């Protein structure tokens, strides 16, 4: 996360921008894998109905 934050405002087309996009993808994939194990499938309509 530290590296991503340091290059967060990289100019489009620069090597840092490409690195930022790759890191964003990797972070996203990691978070998806991490959180899908902990959360059950929820139906929002059923949750609202209570």
N, C-alpha and C positions, 0 to 999 in steps of 0.2 A: 504494500500500500504506500509505503514511503516513496518509492520510485515513481509510482503513478502520480502521486500528489506533486512531486517535483517537476513533472513534465506535463501536467494537466493543461496548461495553456500553450502547448506547442503549436506552431504554425502548421496549417494543413499542407501536406506535401513534404514536410521535412522528415528526416529520419526519426526524430523524436516523436512526431505525430504517428508514424507507423508503429513505433514501439508502444505509444499510448493506446492505440487501438487494439494491439495484441494483448496488452496487459488488461484492458477493459474486458476483452473476451474471456481471458483466463479467469479473471475475478468473477465474472458472471457465471461461468460454468462451475466454478468452485462453490459459489453460493447456492446455485441450483441443486447441486449434489448434496451439499451439507444440510440444507433445510428441507429437502423433500423427504428425508428419512424421519424427521421429527413431526411433520404435520400430516394429519389424516386428510383424506379427501372430504371436503366439506361442500355442502350445497348451500349457497348463500340465501336462497329463498327459505329453506328450512330453518336456518339460523335466525332469520328475521321473524318468522312465525313464532319461534321460541317454543 
